[in-house]
């Protein structure tokens, strides 16, 4: 079967192309390691809270699209 070179699977997309505009739907808390899903996506400069331990973080997105969390 021939491979379609123009086909882009959602799972294989290069997420780093979004840079600081990238939005996230969940995060793993660095304090308690719980996964926190968010219905309203969050991104660079947003304040988020862990639903389990209550820790608050400032979300920072690097130019390469990686999420960094700073404890408030």
N, C-alpha and C positions, 0 to 999 in steps of 0.2 A: 504494500500500500504506500503511495507517495505521501510525503510529509508536506503539509501546507506551511511554508515559511512565514506567512503573514498571520498565522493563528497565534493568539495570545490567550493563554489560560489564566483565569483570575488568580489561581494559586501561584502561578509562576511570574506574575507581574513584578516589575522592579519597583518596590515601594519607596526606594530612596529618591526617585525622581520627583516626589512631591516636596521634599525638603521640609522646611519649617511649617509649611501649610498642611502637613499630614495630620489627620485626625485619628484618634484611637477609640475603640469600643470597649476596651477592658485593660486592666493592669494587674500585675502581681505586687502585692504590698511588700516593700522591703523590710518592714518591721515584723509582720506575722506570717508572711508568705501566702496569704489568702488571695485567691483570684477574685477580682471585683469587676463584674460586668457593668457597663454604663449604657443605658438606652440612648441618651443624648451624648454623642461623641464629644471628646475633649481634645484639646490641642495645646499649642504653645501659649504659656502664660495663664492657663486656667488653674484654679485651685480645686483639688479633688480630695476626697476623704475616703478612707478605708471603712467599709461597712462593718467589718468585724472587730478591729481593735480601736477604731476612732482616730487614728493618726491622720493628720492633714499634710498634704504635699502640694508643692508648686510644680506643675508639669512644664518641662522645658524640652523642646524638640530641636535637635541639632540640624545643621545644614544637610546632613546625610539622611535625615528622617528617623533617627533613633530617639526613643523616649528616655529622658532622664528625670528622676523625681528628687526634689529637694524638700526635706522635712521643714515644716513651718513651725 
